[in-house]
Amino acid sequence: MERKSAMTIRVIAPWGQETGFRLAGAQVVNALDEKEFNAHVERAIEGRDVGVLAIPAEMEKWLSEKNVKMLKKSVTPLLARYEYPGEWRYMEESADISEWLTYRAIGYHMRIKL
């Protein structure tokens, strides 16, 4: 019987903002510009090992038409957008949503403690 490998969480982050994601165990790639960003997105889609692809909300406008079409056709990666707030604060519902998204995309539950 063929064994399926576990899917991963990959984060695209601007330089200098990736440390927290790495400490949390996510795969992180850095993007400086639109070309590099789209290359990372394309690799995540084609690689079939990424369950959740987290991108900075402000970089979403950089998504190429090709990548938008590919993301709409595929079940994974599930695209998650994140922002760096001016002031960090805990939102009760964020833990439930994050857990549900992760389970849906990569098939395991996680516990988020803030």
C-alpha positions in Angstrom: 0.0 0.0 0.0 1.4 3.4 -1.0 1.8 5.7 2.0 0.9 9.4 1.5 3.3 11.9 3.0 2.0 14.5 5.3 1.1 17.9 3.9 2.9 21.0 5.2 2.2 24.6 6.1 4.3 27.0 4.0 4.5 30.7 4.6 5.6 33.4 2.2 7.0 36.3 4.2 8.9 39.5 3.5 12.5 39.5 4.7 12.7 40.0 8.5 9.2 38.8 9.3 9.7 35.1 9.1 11.2 34.3 12.5 8.0 33.7 14.4 6.7 31.4 11.7 9.9 29.4 11.7 9.8 29.0 15.5 6.2 27.7 15.1 7.4 25.0 12.8 6.2 26.3 9.4 8.2 26.2 6.3 9.1 29.8 5.3 10.2 31.2 2.0 11.0 34.9 1.5 9.8 37.1 -1.3 11.2 40.5 -2.2 9.2 41.2 -5.3 6.2 40.1 -7.4 8.3 37.7 -9.6 9.8 35.9 -6.6 6.4 35.8 -4.9 4.7 34.1 -7.9 7.6 31.7 -8.3 7.0 30.5 -4.7 3.3 30.2 -5.2 3.7 28.2 -8.4 6.1 25.8 -6.7 3.7 25.3 -3.8 0.9 24.5 -6.2 2.9 22.2 -8.4 4.7 20.4 -5.5 1.5 18.9 -4.1 3.0 18.7 -0.5 1.7 22.1 0.7 -1.7 22.0 2.4 -1.8 25.6 3.6 -0.1 28.4 1.9 0.0 31.6 4.0 0.7 34.8 2.2 0.8 38.4 3.5 -2.5 40.1 2.7 -0.7 43.1 1.2 1.1 40.7 -1.3 -2.2 39.2 -2.6 -2.4 41.8 -5.3 0.9 40.3 -6.7 -0.8 37.0 -7.6 -0.5 36.4 -11.3 -3.5 35.5 -13.3 -1.9 32.1 -14.0 -1.5 31.4 -10.2 -5.0 32.6 -9.4 -6.4 30.1 -12.0 -4.3 27.3 -10.7 -5.4 28.0 -7.1 -9.0 28.0 -8.1 -8.6 24.6 -9.8 -6.8 22.8 -7.0 -8.0 21.6 -3.6 -4.6 22.3 -2.0 -2.9 24.5 -1.1 -5.5 26.3 0.9 -4.7 30.0 0.6 -4.5 31.8 4.0 -3.9 35.5 4.2 -2.3 37.1 7.2 -1.5 40.6 8.4 0.9 42.1 10.8 -1.3 44.3 13.1 0.0 47.5 14.5 -1.0 46.2 17.9 -1.0 42.4 18.7 -4.1 41.2 20.5 -5.7 37.8 21.1 -8.9 37.1 19.3 -10.8 34.1 20.8 -12.3 32.9 17.5 -8.9 32.9 15.7 -7.8 29.7 17.3 -10.9 27.8 16.2 -10.7 29.1 12.6 -7.0 28.3 12.4 -7.5 24.8 13.7 -10.3 24.1 11.3 -8.3 25.4 8.3 -5.3 23.3 9.2 -7.4 20.2 9.7 -9.2 20.7 6.4 -6.0 21.2 4.4 -3.5 18.8 6.0 -5.7 16.4 8.0 -4.5 16.9 11.6 -5.6 19.0 14.6 -3.4 21.4 16.3 -3.7 23.4 19.5 -2.9 27.1 19.4 -1.9 28.8 22.6 -1.4 32.5 22.8 
